[in-house]
Amino acid sequence: MNFYKRKRRMPTVIIVSLIDIFAILLIFVIVTTTFKRSQPSVVIKLPEVGGGDAGAQTRGAEPVLITVAPDEKVYMDNAPVALDKLETALRRVVAEKRRVALNADRKAPFGIVLRVLEALKRAGVAGSVPAFTETTKKGS
């Protein structure tokens, strides 16, 4: 018994449909890249300046500088202050509507800095407190 054998055709790739698919992908890539906007990787909220009389009262006045030394001592305008008395001293500063700034040494214990920040919060210091930092030169 002889069976009829079909001839096998060589498999072919249909190029026309592939060209259509690549054209659609190319259009998609072009359209999506033209609408891309540059987004900052870190979003920060900058302080705002309010207009009015509130800023005029404290604009020229020097801020009260709270300094945390590396030996766990706290100073308020170069006068030593105990941590338990800091909150009451800060309440007087807030009542006078003066600004407050924080200056902590790099080697100051973090727990002391946190206690100072907590005293600022309990005393009613509103908004953010500027913290002074030292800029270092490259290579040093």
DONU-46805 format. One record per residue (C-alpha): residue number from 1; residue in one letter; chain; x, y, z. Coordinates in Angstrom, 2 decimals, always signed. Example, Ala and Ser with C-alpha at 12.3 -4.5 7.8 and 13.67 -1.06 7.14 Angstrom:
+-----+------+-------+---------+---------+---------+
!  nr ! rest ! kette !      xx !      yy !      zz !
+-----+------+-------+---------+---------+---------+
!   1 !    A !     A !  +12.30 !   -4.50 !   +7.80 !
!   2 !    S !     A !  +13.67 !   -1.06 !   +7.14 !
+-----+------+-------+---------+---------+---------+
//
This chain:
+-----+------+-------+---------+---------+---------+
!  nr ! rest ! kette !      xx !      yy !      zz !
+-----+------+-------+---------+---------+---------+
!   1 !    M !     A !   +0.00 !   +0.00 !   +0.00 !
!   2 !    N !     A !   +1.43 !   +3.28 !   -1.08 !
!   3 !    F !     A !   +0.52 !   +6.39 !   +0.81 !
!   4 !    Y !     A !   +0.61 !   +9.68 !   -0.88 !
!   5 !    K !     A !   +3.28 !  +11.90 !   +0.63 !
!   6 !    R !     A !   +2.79 !  +15.59 !   +0.48 !
!   7 !    K !     A !   +5.66 !  +17.81 !   -0.22 !
!   8 !    R !     A !   +6.55 !  +19.94 !   +2.72 !
!   9 !    R !     A !   +6.78 !  +23.60 !   +2.10 !
!  10 !    M !     A !   +9.59 !  +25.57 !   +3.58 !
!  11 !    P !     A !   +8.40 !  +27.76 !   +6.45 !
!  12 !    T !     A !   +8.46 !  +31.42 !   +5.58 !
!  13 !    V !     A !   +8.18 !  +34.56 !   +7.62 !
!  14 !    I !     A !   +5.60 !  +36.96 !   +6.40 !
!  15 !    I !     A !   +7.48 !  +40.23 !   +6.34 !
!  16 !    V !     A !   +4.52 !  +42.47 !   +5.52 !
!  17 !    S !     A !   +2.75 !  +41.85 !   +8.82 !
!  18 !    L !     A !   +6.00 !  +42.28 !  +10.75 !
!  19 !    I !     A !   +6.58 !  +45.65 !   +9.11 !
!  20 !    D !     A !   +3.12 !  +46.75 !  +10.23 !
!  21 !    I !     A !   +3.78 !  +45.69 !  +13.81 !
!  22 !    F !     A !   +7.16 !  +47.45 !  +13.91 !
!  23 !    A !     A !   +5.62 !  +50.61 !  +12.45 !
!  24 !    I !     A !   +2.95 !  +50.66 !  +15.17 !
!  25 !    L !     A !   +5.58 !  +50.10 !  +17.89 !
!  26 !    L !     A !   +7.72 !  +52.89 !  +16.47 !
!  27 !    I !     A !   +4.78 !  +55.31 !  +16.46 !
!  28 !    F !     A !   +3.93 !  +54.33 !  +20.04 !
!  29 !    V !     A !   +7.50 !  +54.95 !  +21.25 !
!  30 !    I !     A !   +7.71 !  +58.31 !  +19.47 !
!  31 !    V !     A !   +4.39 !  +59.52 !  +20.87 !
!  32 !    T !     A !   +5.13 !  +58.47 !  +24.46 !
!  33 !    T !     A !   +8.59 !  +60.04 !  +24.55 !
!  34 !    T !     A !   +7.42 !  +63.41 !  +23.25 !
!  35 !    F !     A !   +4.91 !  +63.77 !  +26.12 !
!  36 !    K !     A !   +7.46 !  +62.91 !  +28.77 !
!  37 !    R !     A !   +8.18 !  +65.83 !  +31.09 !
!  38 !    S !     A !  +11.22 !  +66.10 !  +33.26 !
!  39 !    Q !     A !  +10.19 !  +65.38 !  +36.84 !
!  40 !    P !     A !  +12.44 !  +66.18 !  +39.78 !
!  41 !    S !     A !  +13.52 !  +63.09 !  +41.67 !
!  42 !    V !     A !  +13.23 !  +64.84 !  +45.04 !
!  43 !    V !     A !  +10.31 !  +67.12 !  +45.79 !
!  44 !    I !     A !  +10.99 !  +69.70 !  +48.47 !
!  45 !    K !     A !   +8.75 !  +72.33 !  +49.99 !
!  46 !    L !     A !  +10.49 !  +75.67 !  +50.15 !
!  47 !    P !     A !   +9.58 !  +78.19 !  +52.84 !
!  48 !    E !     A !   +7.13 !  +80.85 !  +51.81 !
!  49 !    V !     A !   +7.36 !  +84.51 !  +52.57 !
!  50 !    G !     A !   +4.15 !  +86.00 !  +53.83 !
!  51 !    G !     A !   +3.33 !  +89.61 !  +53.12 !
!  52 !    G !     A !   +2.07 !  +91.85 !  +55.87 !
!  53 !    D !     A !   +3.03 !  +93.29 !  +59.23 !
!  54 !    A !     A !   +3.98 !  +90.00 !  +60.92 !
!  55 !    G !     A !   +7.21 !  +89.71 !  +58.94 !
!  56 !    A !     A !   +8.06 !  +93.38 !  +59.43 !
!  57 !    Q !     A !   +8.21 !  +93.01 !  +63.21 !
!  58 !    T !     A !  +10.87 !  +90.30 !  +63.21 !
!  59 !    R !     A !  +12.64 !  +90.98 !  +59.92 !
!  60 !    G !     A !  +15.44 !  +93.12 !  +61.32 !
!  61 !    A !     A !  +15.74 !  +91.32 !  +64.65 !
!  62 !    E !     A !  +18.46 !  +88.74 !  +65.03 !
!  63 !    P !     A !  +17.13 !  +85.26 !  +65.77 !
!  64 !    V !     A !  +17.64 !  +83.66 !  +69.14 !
!  65 !    L !     A !  +20.39 !  +81.11 !  +68.55 !
!  66 !    I !     A !  +20.15 !  +77.82 !  +70.39 !
!  67 !    T !     A !  +23.49 !  +76.00 !  +70.32 !
!  68 !    V !     A !  +24.03 !  +72.35 !  +71.23 !
!  69 !    A !     A !  +27.67 !  +71.71 !  +72.11 !
!  70 !    P !     A !  +29.41 !  +68.35 !  +71.79 !
!  71 !    D !     A !  +29.71 !  +68.14 !  +75.59 !
!  72 !    E !     A !  +25.87 !  +67.91 !  +75.89 !
!  73 !    K !     A !  +25.49 !  +71.54 !  +76.99 !
!  74 !    V !     A !  +22.81 !  +73.79 !  +75.55 !
!  75 !    Y !     A !  +23.33 !  +77.52 !  +75.06 !
!  76 !    M !     A !  +20.75 !  +80.17 !  +74.27 !
!  77 !    D !     A !  +22.40 !  +83.27 !  +72.78 !
!  78 !    N !     A !  +25.77 !  +82.16 !  +74.26 !
!  79 !    A !     A !  +24.28 !  +81.78 !  +77.76 !
!  80 !    P !     A !  +24.13 !  +78.23 !  +79.16 !
!  81 !    V !     A !  +20.60 !  +76.90 !  +79.72 !
!  82 !    A !     A !  +19.58 !  +73.67 !  +81.44 !
!  83 !    L !     A !  +17.43 !  +71.39 !  +79.30 !
!  84 !    D !     A !  +14.59 !  +71.44 !  +81.83 !
!  85 !    K !     A !  +14.58 !  +75.30 !  +81.82 !
!  86 !    L !     A !  +14.82 !  +75.58 !  +78.02 !
!  87 !    E !     A !  +11.08 !  +75.32 !  +77.42 !
!  88 !    T !     A !  +10.23 !  +78.22 !  +79.75 !
!  89 !    A !     A !  +12.98 !  +80.36 !  +78.20 !
!  90 !    L !     A !  +11.63 !  +79.57 !  +74.75 !
!  91 !    R !     A !   +8.10 !  +80.52 !  +75.82 !
!  92 !    R !     A !   +9.40 !  +84.02 !  +76.65 !
!  93 !    V !     A !  +11.02 !  +84.21 !  +73.21 !
!  94 !    V !     A !   +7.78 !  +83.16 !  +71.54 !
!  95 !    A !     A !   +5.87 !  +85.76 !  +73.58 !
!  96 !    E !     A !   +8.30 !  +88.43 !  +72.30 !
!  97 !    K !     A !   +7.64 !  +87.16 !  +68.74 !
!  98 !    R !     A !  +11.32 !  +86.63 !  +68.02 !
!  99 !    R !     A !  +12.67 !  +84.04 !  +65.63 !
! 100 !    V !     A !  +14.58 !  +80.96 !  +66.77 !
! 101 !    A !     A !  +17.49 !  +79.23 !  +65.03 !
! 102 !    L !     A !  +19.26 !  +75.98 !  +65.93 !
! 103 !    N !     A !  +22.99 !  +75.34 !  +65.70 !
! 104 !    A !     A !  +24.13 !  +71.85 !  +66.72 !
! 105 !    D !     A !  +27.68 !  +70.54 !  +66.63 !
! 106 !    R !     A !  +28.37 !  +67.53 !  +64.44 !
! 107 !    K !     A !  +29.51 !  +65.51 !  +67.45 !
! 108 !    A !     A !  +26.58 !  +66.55 !  +69.68 !
! 109 !    P !     A !  +24.55 !  +63.57 !  +70.92 !
! 110 !    F !     A !  +21.43 !  +63.09 !  +68.85 !
! 111 !    G !     A !  +19.32 !  +62.53 !  +71.96 !
! 112 !    I !     A !  +20.11 !  +66.04 !  +73.22 !
! 113 !    V !     A !  +19.22 !  +67.54 !  +69.85 !
! 114 !    L !     A !  +15.90 !  +65.67 !  +69.92 !
! 115 !    R !     A !  +15.17 !  +66.97 !  +73.42 !
! 116 !    V !     A !  +15.86 !  +70.53 !  +72.23 !
! 117 !    L !     A !  +13.53 !  +70.04 !  +69.26 !
! 118 !    E !     A !  +10.85 !  +68.68 !  +71.59 !
! 119 !    A !     A !  +11.25 !  +71.74 !  +73.85 !
! 120 !    L !     A !  +10.84 !  +73.97 !  +70.80 !
! 121 !    K !     A !   +7.66 !  +72.15 !  +69.88 !
! 122 !    R !     A !   +6.21 !  +72.33 !  +73.41 !
! 123 !    A !     A !   +7.09 !  +76.03 !  +73.70 !
! 124 !    G !     A !   +4.96 !  +76.77 !  +70.65 !
! 125 !    V !     A !   +7.61 !  +77.67 !  +68.10 !
! 126 !    A !     A !   +5.58 !  +77.69 !  +64.91 !
! 127 !    G !     A !   +6.87 !  +76.62 !  +61.52 !
! 128 !    S !     A !  +10.29 !  +75.31 !  +60.72 !
! 129 !    V !     A !  +13.38 !  +76.28 !  +62.66 !
! 130 !    P !     A !  +16.40 !  +77.17 !  +60.53 !
! 131 !    A !     A !  +19.40 !  +75.01 !  +61.32 !
! 132 !    F !     A !  +22.85 !  +76.30 !  +60.54 !
! 133 !    T !     A !  +25.27 !  +73.99 !  +58.83 !
! 134 !    E !     A !  +28.89 !  +74.35 !  +57.89 !
! 135 !    T !     A !  +29.88 !  +74.02 !  +54.27 !
! 136 !    T !     A !  +33.01 !  +72.01 !  +53.71 !
! 137 !    K !     A !  +35.51 !  +72.53 !  +50.93 !
! 138 !    K !     A !  +36.29 !  +69.72 !  +48.54 !
! 139 !    G !     A !  +39.42 !  +67.83 !  +49.48 !
! 140 !    S !     A !  +39.28 !  +68.62 !  +53.18 !
+-----+------+-------+---------+---------+---------+
//
